[in-house]
Amino acid sequence: MRQQASTFTQLRLKKGTSSAVDELEESIGLWVEHWNGNPKPFVWKKPADESIAKVKPGQATLASTTSAAHP
């Protein structure tokens, strides 16, 4: 999904212009239709355990922030 989001950002958002939210939503919808018409598999470049290890500190921070905000 991240690869798709990056591709969308590079190919559509940086080159396109939208003056209203509905124009942006339409642009996103058209891009998704086009992308899904010729899908490409996402190839993971790192082992799952390495990715999970990188996420854990952020999860811990989020959990402590959420806990502090909602005692």
Backbone atoms as SQL, in Angstrom:
CREATE TABLE atoms (id INTEGER PRIMARY KEY, chain TEXT, resi INTEGER, resn TEXT, atom TEXT, x REAL, y REAL, z REAL);
INSERT INTO atoms VALUES
  (1, 'A', 1, 'MET', 'N', 0.811, -1.190, 0.000),
  (2, 'A', 1, 'MET', 'CA', 0.000, 0.000, 0.000),
  (3, 'A', 1, 'MET', 'C', 0.864, 1.268, 0.000),
  (4, 'A', 2, 'ARG', 'N', 1.956, 1.220, 0.743),
  (5, 'A', 2, 'ARG', 'CA', 2.817, 2.400, 0.806),
  (6, 'A', 2, 'ARG', 'C', 3.398, 2.712, -0.566),
  (7, 'A', 3, 'GLN', 'N', 3.771, 1.653, -1.296),
  (8, 'A', 3, 'GLN', 'CA', 4.306, 1.855, -2.634),
  (9, 'A', 3, 'GLN', 'C', 3.262, 2.526, -3.515),
  (10, 'A', 4, 'GLN', 'N', 2.009, 2.100, -3.406),
  (11, 'A', 4, 'GLN', 'CA', 0.939, 2.696, -4.188),
  (12, 'A', 4, 'GLN', 'C', 0.745, 4.158, -3.811),
  (13, 'A', 5, 'ALA', 'N', 0.776, 4.451, -2.528),
  (14, 'A', 5, 'ALA', 'CA', 0.601, 5.826, -2.072),
  (15, 'A', 5, 'ALA', 'C', 1.746, 6.703, -2.585),
  (16, 'A', 6, 'SER', 'N', 2.953, 6.179, -2.542),
  (17, 'A', 6, 'SER', 'CA', 4.100, 6.922, -3.042),
  (18, 'A', 6, 'SER', 'C', 3.970, 7.166, -4.537),
  (19, 'A', 7, 'THR', 'N', 3.561, 6.141, -5.262),
  (20, 'A', 7, 'THR', 'CA', 3.378, 6.278, -6.701),
  (21, 'A', 7, 'THR', 'C', 2.302, 7.310, -6.992),
  (22, 'A', 8, 'PHE', 'N', 1.203, 7.241, -6.255),
  (23, 'A', 8, 'PHE', 'CA', 0.120, 8.209, -6.442),
  (24, 'A', 8, 'PHE', 'C', 0.618, 9.629, -6.185),
  (25, 'A', 9, 'THR', 'N', 1.350, 9.809, -5.113),
  (26, 'A', 9, 'THR', 'CA', 1.859, 11.135, -4.769),
  (27, 'A', 9, 'THR', 'C', 2.759, 11.665, -5.879),
  (28, 'A', 10, 'GLN', 'N', 3.667, 10.826, -6.352),
  (29, 'A', 10, 'GLN', 'CA', 4.616, 11.266, -7.374),
  (30, 'A', 10, 'GLN', 'C', 3.944, 11.539, -8.712),
  (31, 'A', 11, 'LEU', 'N', 3.023, 10.661, -9.108),
  (32, 'A', 11, 'LEU', 'CA', 2.445, 10.778, -10.442),
  (33, 'A', 11, 'LEU', 'C', 1.233, 11.686, -10.523),
  (34, 'A', 12, 'ARG', 'N', 0.497, 11.840, -9.448),
  (35, 'A', 12, 'ARG', 'CA', -0.756, 12.584, -9.547),
  (36, 'A', 12, 'ARG', 'C', -0.772, 13.856, -8.711),
  (37, 'A', 13, 'LEU', 'N', -0.477, 13.740, -7.442),
  (38, 'A', 13, 'LEU', 'CA', -0.614, 14.908, -6.568),
  (39, 'A', 13, 'LEU', 'C', 0.389, 16.006, -6.894),
  (40, 'A', 14, 'LYS', 'N', 1.631, 15.638, -7.156),
  (41, 'A', 14, 'LYS', 'CA', 2.640, 16.663, -7.416),
  (42, 'A', 14, 'LYS', 'C', 2.456, 17.319, -8.782),
  (43, 'A', 15, 'LYS', 'N', 1.863, 16.596, -9.731),
  (44, 'A', 15, 'LYS', 'CA', 1.686, 17.139, -11.073),
  (45, 'A', 15, 'LYS', 'C', 0.300, 17.738, -11.275),
  (46, 'A', 16, 'GLY', 'N', -0.672, 17.256, -10.504),
  (47, 'A', 16, 'GLY', 'CA', -2.046, 17.729, -10.684),
  (48, 'A', 16, 'GLY', 'C', -2.345, 18.920, -9.796),
  (49, 'A', 17, 'THR', 'N', -3.431, 19.567, -10.120),
  (50, 'A', 17, 'THR', 'CA', -3.893, 20.665, -9.283),
  (51, 'A', 17, 'THR', 'C', -5.365, 20.442, -8.981),
  (52, 'A', 18, 'SER', 'N', -5.737, 20.677, -7.753),
  (53, 'A', 18, 'SER', 'CA', -7.130, 20.559, -7.329),
  (54, 'A', 18, 'SER', 'C', -7.460, 21.784, -6.509),
  (55, 'A', 19, 'SER', 'N', -8.531, 22.457, -6.904),
  (56, 'A', 19, 'SER', 'CA', -8.907, 23.658, -6.166),
  (57, 'A', 19, 'SER', 'C', -10.007, 23.372, -5.160),
  (58, 'A', 20, 'ALA', 'N', -10.544, 22.138, -5.179),
  (59, 'A', 20, 'ALA', 'CA', -11.614, 21.795, -4.253),
  (60, 'A', 20, 'ALA', 'C', -11.484, 20.335, -3.837),
  (61, 'A', 21, 'VAL', 'N', -12.055, 20.024, -2.694),
  (62, 'A', 21, 'VAL', 'CA', -11.983, 18.666, -2.159),
  (63, 'A', 21, 'VAL', 'C', -12.620, 17.668, -3.120),
  (64, 'A', 22, 'ASP', 'N', -13.760, 18.023, -3.705),
  (65, 'A', 22, 'ASP', 'CA', -14.429, 17.084, -4.604),
  (66, 'A', 22, 'ASP', 'C', -13.589, 16.795, -5.849),
  (67, 'A', 23, 'GLU', 'N', -12.811, 17.786, -6.319),
  (68, 'A', 23, 'GLU', 'CA', -11.900, 17.552, -7.442),
  (69, 'A', 23, 'GLU', 'C', -10.795, 16.582, -7.037),
  (70, 'A', 24, 'LEU', 'N', -10.275, 16.756, -5.835),
  (71, 'A', 24, 'LEU', 'CA', -9.234, 15.865, -5.342),
  (72, 'A', 24, 'LEU', 'C', -9.772, 14.450, -5.181),
  (73, 'A', 25, 'GLU', 'N', -10.969, 14.316, -4.614),
  (74, 'A', 25, 'GLU', 'CA', -11.579, 12.995, -4.451),
  (75, 'A', 25, 'GLU', 'C', -11.792, 12.320, -5.806),
  (76, 'A', 26, 'GLU', 'N', -12.225, 13.078, -6.792),
  (77, 'A', 26, 'GLU', 'CA', -12.417, 12.515, -8.128),
  (78, 'A', 26, 'GLU', 'C', -11.080, 12.073, -8.716),
  (79, 'A', 27, 'SER', 'N', -10.048, 12.871, -8.541),
  (80, 'A', 27, 'SER', 'CA', -8.717, 12.521, -9.038),
  (81, 'A', 27, 'SER', 'C', -8.221, 11.230, -8.404),
  (82, 'A', 28, 'ILE', 'N', -8.412, 11.109, -7.095),
  (83, 'A', 28, 'ILE', 'CA', -7.980, 9.904, -6.389),
  (84, 'A', 28, 'ILE', 'C', -8.757, 8.692, -6.906),
  (85, 'A', 29, 'GLY', 'N', -10.076, 8.845, -7.055),
  (86, 'A', 29, 'GLY', 'CA', -10.899, 7.735, -7.551),
  (87, 'A', 29, 'GLY', 'C', -10.472, 7.277, -8.937),
  (88, 'A', 30, 'LEU', 'N', -10.214, 8.233, -9.829),
  (89, 'A', 30, 'LEU', 'CA', -9.772, 7.879, -11.181),
  (90, 'A', 30, 'LEU', 'C', -8.421, 7.183, -11.162),
  (91, 'A', 31, 'TRP', 'N', -7.514, 7.662, -10.310),
  (92, 'A', 31, 'TRP', 'CA', -6.196, 7.039, -10.221),
  (93, 'A', 31, 'TRP', 'C', -6.313, 5.615, -9.706),
  (94, 'A', 32, 'VAL', 'N', -7.142, 5.395, -8.691),
  (95, 'A', 32, 'VAL', 'CA', -7.326, 4.053, -8.129),
  (96, 'A', 32, 'VAL', 'C', -7.888, 3.106, -9.180),
  (97, 'A', 33, 'GLU', 'N', -8.881, 3.577, -9.942),
  (98, 'A', 33, 'GLU', 'CA', -9.432, 2.747, -11.012),
  (99, 'A', 33, 'GLU', 'C', -8.355, 2.363, -12.014),
  (100, 'A', 34, 'HIS', 'N', -7.538, 3.339, -12.407),
  (101, 'A', 34, 'HIS', 'CA', -6.457, 3.073, -13.361),
  (102, 'A', 34, 'HIS', 'C', -5.437, 2.089, -12.782),
  (103, 'A', 35, 'TRP', 'N', -5.025, 2.342, -11.543),
  (104, 'A', 35, 'TRP', 'CA', -4.029, 1.479, -10.887),
  (105, 'A', 35, 'TRP', 'C', -4.551, 0.057, -10.771),
  (106, 'A', 36, 'ASN', 'N', -5.802, -0.097, -10.354),
  (107, 'A', 36, 'ASN', 'CA', -6.380, -1.429, -10.180),
  (108, 'A', 36, 'ASN', 'C', -6.638, -2.124, -11.511),
  (109, 'A', 37, 'GLY', 'N', -6.710, -1.372, -12.597),
  (110, 'A', 37, 'GLY', 'CA', -6.887, -1.967, -13.912),
  (111, 'A', 37, 'GLY', 'C', -5.652, -2.704, -14.390),
  (112, 'A', 38, 'ASN', 'N', -4.494, -2.358, -13.857),
  (113, 'A', 38, 'ASN', 'CA', -3.236, -3.010, -14.216),
  (114, 'A', 38, 'ASN', 'C', -2.396, -3.175, -12.944),
  (115, 'A', 39, 'PRO', 'N', -2.887, -4.021, -12.011),
  (116, 'A', 39, 'PRO', 'CA', -2.208, -4.123, -10.711),
  (117, 'A', 39, 'PRO', 'C', -0.826, -4.758, -10.812),
  (118, 'A', 40, 'LYS', 'N', 0.024, -4.343, -9.918),
  (119, 'A', 40, 'LYS', 'CA', 1.370, -4.915, -9.808),
  (120, 'A', 40, 'LYS', 'C', 1.542, -5.402, -8.375),
  (121, 'A', 41, 'PRO', 'N', 2.062, -6.604, -8.212),
  (122, 'A', 41, 'PRO', 'CA', 2.225, -7.114, -6.843),
  (123, 'A', 41, 'PRO', 'C', 3.269, -6.302, -6.072),
  (124, 'A', 42, 'PHE', 'N', 2.999, -6.155, -4.796),
  (125, 'A', 42, 'PHE', 'CA', 3.958, -5.484, -3.924),
  (126, 'A', 42, 'PHE', 'C', 4.974, -6.516, -3.461),
  (127, 'A', 43, 'VAL', 'N', 6.247, -6.204, -3.607),
  (128, 'A', 43, 'VAL', 'CA', 7.313, -7.111, -3.208),
  (129, 'A', 43, 'VAL', 'C', 7.982, -6.544, -1.956),
  (130, 'A', 44, 'TRP', 'N', 7.875, -7.287, -0.848),
  (131, 'A', 44, 'TRP', 'CA', 8.504, -6.853, 0.399),
  (132, 'A', 44, 'TRP', 'C', 10.008, -6.973, 0.265),
  (133, 'A', 45, 'LYS', 'N', 10.731, -5.971, 0.714),
  (134, 'A', 45, 'LYS', 'CA', 12.185, -5.971, 0.594),
  (135, 'A', 45, 'LYS', 'C', 12.885, -6.326, 1.903),
  (136, 'A', 46, 'LYS', 'N', 12.123, -6.354, 2.996),
  (137, 'A', 46, 'LYS', 'CA', 12.707, -6.672, 4.299),
  (138, 'A', 46, 'LYS', 'C', 11.922, -7.804, 4.937),
  (139, 'A', 47, 'PRO', 'N', 12.577, -8.573, 5.795),
  (140, 'A', 47, 'PRO', 'CA', 11.851, -9.629, 6.516),
  (141, 'A', 47, 'PRO', 'C', 10.807, -9.011, 7.456),
  (142, 'A', 48, 'ALA', 'N', 9.732, -9.729, 7.677),
  (143, 'A', 48, 'ALA', 'CA', 8.631, -9.235, 8.513),
  (144, 'A', 48, 'ALA', 'C', 9.109, -8.865, 9.916),
  (145, 'A', 49, 'ASP', 'N', 9.976, -9.687, 10.512),
  (146, 'A', 49, 'ASP', 'CA', 10.416, -9.403, 11.884),
  (147, 'A', 49, 'ASP', 'C', 11.172, -8.073, 11.972),
  (148, 'A', 50, 'GLU', 'N', 11.884, -7.705, 10.938),
  (149, 'A', 50, 'GLU', 'CA', 12.596, -6.427, 10.931),
  (150, 'A', 50, 'GLU', 'C', 11.605, -5.259, 10.856),
  (151, 'A', 51, 'SER', 'N', 10.593, -5.390, 10.037),
  (152, 'A', 51, 'SER', 'CA', 9.575, -4.351, 9.922),
  (153, 'A', 51, 'SER', 'C', 8.804, -4.202, 11.228),
  (154, 'A', 52, 'ILE', 'N', 8.435, -5.304, 11.834),
  (155, 'A', 52, 'ILE', 'CA', 7.687, -5.286, 13.096),
  (156, 'A', 52, 'ILE', 'C', 8.525, -4.639, 14.196),
  (157, 'A', 53, 'ALA', 'N', 9.822, -4.948, 14.232),
  (158, 'A', 53, 'ALA', 'CA', 10.704, -4.360, 15.245),
  (159, 'A', 53, 'ALA', 'C', 10.764, -2.837, 15.113),
  (160, 'A', 54, 'LYS', 'N', 10.714, -2.330, 13.887),
  (161, 'A', 54, 'LYS', 'CA', 10.757, -0.882, 13.683),
  (162, 'A', 54, 'LYS', 'C', 9.464, -0.200, 14.109),
  (163, 'A', 55, 'VAL', 'N', 8.371, -0.921, 14.065),
  (164, 'A', 55, 'VAL', 'CA', 7.066, -0.346, 14.408),
  (165, 'A', 55, 'VAL', 'C', 6.838, -0.318, 15.914),
  (166, 'A', 56, 'LYS', 'N', 7.412, -1.252, 16.649),
  (167, 'A', 56, 'LYS', 'CA', 7.144, -1.377, 18.085),
  (168, 'A', 56, 'LYS', 'C', 7.403, -0.113, 18.892),
  (169, 'A', 57, 'PRO', 'N', 8.499, 0.625, 18.694),
  (170, 'A', 57, 'PRO', 'CA', 8.682, 1.852, 19.475),
  (171, 'A', 57, 'PRO', 'C', 7.565, 2.870, 19.245),
  (172, 'A', 58, 'GLY', 'N', 7.125, 2.991, 18.009),
  (173, 'A', 58, 'GLY', 'CA', 6.033, 3.909, 17.711),
  (174, 'A', 58, 'GLY', 'C', 4.736, 3.472, 18.358),
  (175, 'A', 59, 'GLN', 'N', 4.485, 2.161, 18.372),
  (176, 'A', 59, 'GLN', 'CA', 3.279, 1.648, 19.022),
  (177, 'A', 59, 'GLN', 'C', 3.303, 1.938, 20.516),
  (178, 'A', 60, 'ALA', 'N', 4.468, 1.773, 21.132),
  (179, 'A', 60, 'ALA', 'CA', 4.592, 2.033, 22.561),
  (180, 'A', 60, 'ALA', 'C', 4.349, 3.521, 22.864),
  (181, 'A', 61, 'THR', 'N', 4.908, 4.387, 22.039),
  (182, 'A', 61, 'THR', 'CA', 4.698, 5.832, 22.219),
  (183, 'A', 61, 'THR', 'C', 3.233, 6.185, 22.051),
  (184, 'A', 62, 'LEU', 'N', 2.609, 5.641, 21.024),
  (185, 'A', 62, 'LEU', 'CA', 1.189, 5.910, 20.793),
  (186, 'A', 62, 'LEU', 'C', 0.352, 5.419, 21.957),
  (187, 'A', 63, 'ALA', 'N', 0.650, 4.236, 22.455),
  (188, 'A', 63, 'ALA', 'CA', -0.107, 3.678, 23.582),
  (189, 'A', 63, 'ALA', 'C', 0.035, 4.551, 24.829),
  (190, 'A', 64, 'SER', 'N', 1.255, 5.038, 25.098),
  (191, 'A', 64, 'SER', 'CA', 1.453, 5.868, 26.286),
  (192, 'A', 64, 'SER', 'C', 0.779, 7.235, 26.108),
  (193, 'A', 65, 'THR', 'N', 0.783, 7.761, 24.914),
  (194, 'A', 65, 'THR', 'CA', 0.123, 9.036, 24.645),
  (195, 'A', 65, 'THR', 'C', -1.386, 8.893, 24.782),
  (196, 'A', 66, 'THR', 'N', -1.924, 7.829, 24.223),
  (197, 'A', 66, 'THR', 'CA', -3.356, 7.572, 24.301),
  (198, 'A', 66, 'THR', 'C', -3.788, 7.349, 25.746),
  (199, 'A', 67, 'SER', 'N', -2.985, 6.599, 26.508),
  (200, 'A', 67, 'SER', 'CA', -3.296, 6.339, 27.908),
  (201, 'A', 67, 'SER', 'C', -3.290, 7.629, 28.723),
  (202, 'A', 68, 'ALA', 'N', -2.332, 8.504, 28.453),
  (203, 'A', 68, 'ALA', 'CA', -2.239, 9.757, 29.193),
  (204, 'A', 68, 'ALA', 'C', -3.403, 10.697, 28.842),
  (205, 'A', 69, 'ALA', 'N', -3.866, 10.621, 27.617),
  (206, 'A', 69, 'ALA', 'CA', -4.963, 11.508, 27.194),
  (207, 'A', 69, 'ALA', 'C', -6.319, 11.014, 27.689),
  (208, 'A', 70, 'HIS', 'N', -6.436, 9.713, 27.909),
  (209, 'A', 70, 'HIS', 'CA', -7.706, 9.124, 28.359),
  (210, 'A', 70, 'HIS', 'C', -7.472, 8.260, 29.586),
  (211, 'A', 71, 'PRO', 'N', -7.335, 8.891, 30.760),
  (212, 'A', 71, 'PRO', 'CA', -7.051, 8.111, 31.981),
  (213, 'A', 71, 'PRO', 'C', -8.179, 7.203, 32.404);
